[in-house]
Amino acid sequence: MKKLIVGVVLLALVVPALVLGGCGGGTKVPAGAIAAIGSGVVTQEQFDQIWKQAEAQYKSQASAPPFPKDGTAQYNQLKASIVNYLVQNQIIKQKASDMSVSVTDAAFQARMKQIVQQVGGQAKLAKLLKQQNVTQAQLEEQLKAQMLQDAVQKKVYASINVSDAEAQKYYNNPANKSQFNVPESIDARHVLVKTKAEAEKVRALLVADNTDANWKKVAAQYSIDPGSKKSGGSLGNFPKGRMVKPFENAAFALKINEISQPVKTQFGYHIIEVTKKTPGSSQTFAQAKATIIQQLKYQKQATAWDAWLKSALKAAGVVYAAGYNPSTLTASPSPAASSGAPVASPSPSATK
């Protein structure tokens, strides 16, 4: 529930790692504003509103780290990400008008209804918003901004396509070969109990009657694994690296329909049976094509959006008030420490 609100409300924390540097142009930042963007501004009130939401979200998450202290790199990165978000919103708002892009009231109401349903009703939404110092009006404003960005992006992406030839070239590149390897996997089932004596008893019952019906009966009666006891102990299909080592080693060493000796892990004792083995293989181009095209499309979209924002920013001529220029806030402390790339903005997961 909380993750949904974080994702919807604190959009400042998911702006691209593009630092919006200031431009000259002679424009002055008016009183009460932190940035001037073309014909618009970002106000101090808008910044303070998002900042308070960030503080509240840190406090509402038990596992969250302490809120960044003034003067630290984390504090400046958070400050820069909020400025970036608000400036980006203003640029998008101005450009959307030029592009004849808008968000209809019907579309907004439908999205708002979806959010209310996802969190379990208006009362639960109101409670979550209160915890994170967000009003209903602020949520709606930020949601509209996100929807407008989505609409503008859709138009920016309209001409982006990936040809079969591009996909084939990607598939044939030796550097990408490992992406198309399908590892060996097995289908297995197990019964998990607390003691070795129980495991030996369970094993005897299964060796005596190794039918699906008996596995369902034994798992339901003895297994302490809530995830599989109601499905006959089935763990489905999995490759190496998915399970804890003692379990994995024992399972992959079994023959099909062989019932293991008790296997001890930190969870207890397992009796395991492998019901199917699938050898490793490589995807053909036909099998991988759809995924490759989608991946390359995402890459092209990210590049196009980054270029669009930079162009729009340059055209707008952004000027920042003292202490609010993202380029300055995220600058490396020394030339030796700088890699030439902007510091990435923190993500919502940092507040959880």
Sequence and secondary structure as in RCSB ss.txt:
>XXXX:A:sequence
MKKLIVGVVLLALVVPALVLGGCGGGTKVPAGAIAAIGSGVVTQEQFDQIWKQAEAQYKSQASAPPFPKDGTAQY
NQLKASIVNYLVQNQIIKQKASDMSVSVTDAAFQARMKQIVQQVGGQAKLAKLLKQQNVTQAQLEEQLKAQMLQD
AVQKKVYASINVSDAEAQKYYNNPANKSQFNVPESIDARHVLVKTKAEAEKVRALLVADNTDANWKKVAAQYSID
PGSKKSGGSLGNFPKGRMVKPFENAAFALKINEISQPVKTQFGYHIIEVTKKTPGSSQTFAQAKATIIQQLKYQK
QATAWDAWLKSALKAAGVVYAAGYNPSTLTASPSPAASSGAPVASPSPSATK
>XXXX:A:secstr
 HHHHHHHH GGGGS S       TT    TTEEEEETTEEEEHHHHHHHHHHHHHHHHH TT      TTSHHH
HHHHHHHHHHHHHHHHHHHHHHHTT    HHHHHHHHHHHHHHHTSHHHHHHHHHHTT  HHHHHHHHHHHHHHH
HHHHHHTTT    HHHHHHHHH GGGGGGGEE  EEEEEEEEESSHHHHHHHHHHHHH  SHHHHHHHHHHH   
TTTGGGTTEEEEEETTSS HHHHHHHHHS BT B   EEETTEEEEEEEEEEE  EE  HHHHHHHHHHHHHHHH
HHHHHHHHHHHHHHHHT EE TT  HHHHT  SSGGG  SS      GGGG 
